[in-house]
Amino acid sequence: MDVMNKHKHESGFTIIEVSLVLAIAGLVVGNLSDTRPFNNYV
């Protein structure tokens, strides 16, 4: 954990974290485009 935290502070984000964020964002966007619950608000 300490090694990861030190590396994160140096690079900002690790490749694994960026991949996880992109994957989660892709799932969220996919779910929104499938159900389209926010089209009334946009």
C-alpha positions in Angstrom: 0.0 0.0 0.0 2.8 2.5 0.9 4.6 1.8 -2.3 1.5 2.3 -4.4 0.7 5.6 -2.5 4.2 6.9 -3.1 4.0 6.0 -6.8 0.6 7.6 -7.1 1.8 10.9 -5.6 4.7 11.0 -8.2 2.7 10.1 -11.3 -0.8 11.4 -10.3 -2.6 8.3 -11.4 -1.4 4.8 -11.9 -2.3 3.0 -15.2 -4.5 0.5 -13.2 -6.5 3.4 -11.7 -7.0 5.1 -15.1 -8.1 1.7 -16.6 -10.6 1.2 -13.8 -12.0 4.7 -14.1 -12.4 4.3 -17.9 -14.0 0.9 -17.5 -16.5 2.2 -14.9 -17.2 5.3 -17.0 -17.8 3.1 -20.0 -20.3 1.0 -18.0 -22.1 4.1 -16.7 -22.4 5.6 -20.2 -23.5 2.3 -21.6 -26.2 2.0 -18.9 -27.4 5.5 -19.5 -27.6 5.1 -23.3 -29.5 1.9 -22.8 -32.1 3.2 -20.3 -31.9 6.9 -21.2 -33.4 8.2 -17.9 -31.7 11.6 -18.2 -32.9 12.6 -21.7 -35.7 14.5 -20.1 -33.3 16.6 -18.0 -30.8 17.3 -20.8 
